[in-house]
Amino acid sequence: MSNSEASTRSAAGALYRAIWRWHFYAGLIVAPILLVMAVTGSIYLFNSEIEDWLHHDRRFVNVEGAAMPASHSIAAAQGAQAGQVVSIDMPATPDRPAEVAIQPASGAPVQVAVEPATMEVLGTYVAGDTLVGLAREIHRSLTIGTLGRGIVELAACWTLVMVGTGIYLWWPRGAAFHLGGVLFPRVWLRGRALLKDVHAVTGVWVAALIVFLIATGLPWAGVQGGIIRQGVTAMGIGYPPRGAQSVPMQAVVKDAPWTLAEAAMPKSAPSEHAGHAGHEAASGGGDAAAVAGVDRITDALWAKDITGGYRLTLPAGPTGVYTASIYPDQPQGQRTLYFDRHTGALIKDVGYGDYGWGAKAIELGVQFHMGNYFGRANQILMLLPCIGIVLLVVSGIWMWWKRRPAGRLAAPPKVPDAQVKGALALLALAGVLLPLFGASLIAVFALDRIMVALKPKAA
């Protein structure tokens, strides 16, 4: 072998070891969080089915006659739960109840399920206390708020590193190409060799779907989500930004569409009774006058062929508005209508066609991500990467545990930075595009240097 061939092989080997080291650390960082995300994501993919099964008594009604006006359902809910009315979810089909959200003096909003024809209260619950609600909160923030959202976002970014390095390690090398161990695991193997095949083959089959889940989830992230929103808005492919003094929709309407979450809430025209209404709505819920005006708004929606399957959020304060949100599984049907609280006049009607193409793409991605867009097949397709992640995490940890010496981390050996400049440059570029990831990269580099400096020198 010539000196040049030996040098090439040495450089390739150094790069492989460096990529393996990064894959190891990425897996170590994200494995626990990724496992939690996969399990909670799987639960939420089938949220309606799980809720219908676990809480059938308050999820379905016996159709016993024509539905009464929405205000009757609200009155029944107020009789069961004290507090201010926030919104009412109008049933999409006759066999479903209306759900009224009421904000008590303290704590989370309480959902009250009401039979629309008989006004029977079927049950009360806090969304976050159900299995699906808890899974959703864990998936979003690990139930620890802003800090949790940051941890989830970091895990998502490091998963991209893990996927990229994993593909590099899997990539077939050499003249001979064998399907076994590349496209399917060699089940005749035993021990760590079989685990390695399962890990590599599973990863390559679900890699694209994992990247898709991350890409469609990042718009909701705390740091990266704001950057994406600012980007699409600045390029004119999102939705016009709100004014400096205006209230964003997400501050008033629960589960607002991503595109409109930061959009300015319209205001109702001033009224001579504004002072009294404002006093009643000081806590941010609908006051008595707002509750009384609900039927006028549902009639206006009915006239526009919107008969159910929407959330009507009541106005808060004298200049608040009624907001009807239609958020179907296919985002092309998204629609948000704002009505003046005093006159009932339509102020604005925003639909999917009013979004820029960037926002449209993100809304489509969100529905695919949640398994909504094309029914059961979409749910199963998104379940595959969740199952794959569980296999990857379990097999990866198992392999590491089997090979590590007792009491040691057993990380792959460090490779001189000079031999992996290209890989480091790619990581640096990713750090610029994903700022939270970039900050974590600096921390990892610093920690790595400290560990190397503290490592005892060979005699």
Secondary structure, 3 states (H helix, E strand, C coil): CCHHHHHHHHHHHHHHHHHHHHHHHHHHHHHHHHHHHHHHHHHHHCHHHHHHHHCHHHHCCCCCCCCCCHHHHHHHHHHHCCCEEEEEEECCCCCCCEEEEEECCCCCCEEEEECCCCCCEEEEECHHHCHHHHHHHHHHHCCCHHHHHHHHHHHHHHHHHHHHHHHHHHCCCCCCCCCECCCECCCCCCHHHHHHHHHHHHHHHHHHHHHHHHHHHHHHCCCHHHHHHHHHHHCCCCCCCCCCCCCEHHHCCCCCCHHHCCCECCCCCCCCCHHHHHHHCCCCCECHHHHHCHHHHHHHHHHCCCCCCEEEECCCCCCCEEEEEECCCCHHHCEEEEEECCCCCEEEEEEHHHCCHHHHHHHHHHHHHCCCCCHHHHHHHHHHHHHHHHHHHHHHHHHHHHHCCCCCCCCCCCCCHHHHHHHHHHHHHHHHHCHHHHHHHHHHHHHHHHHHHHCCCCC
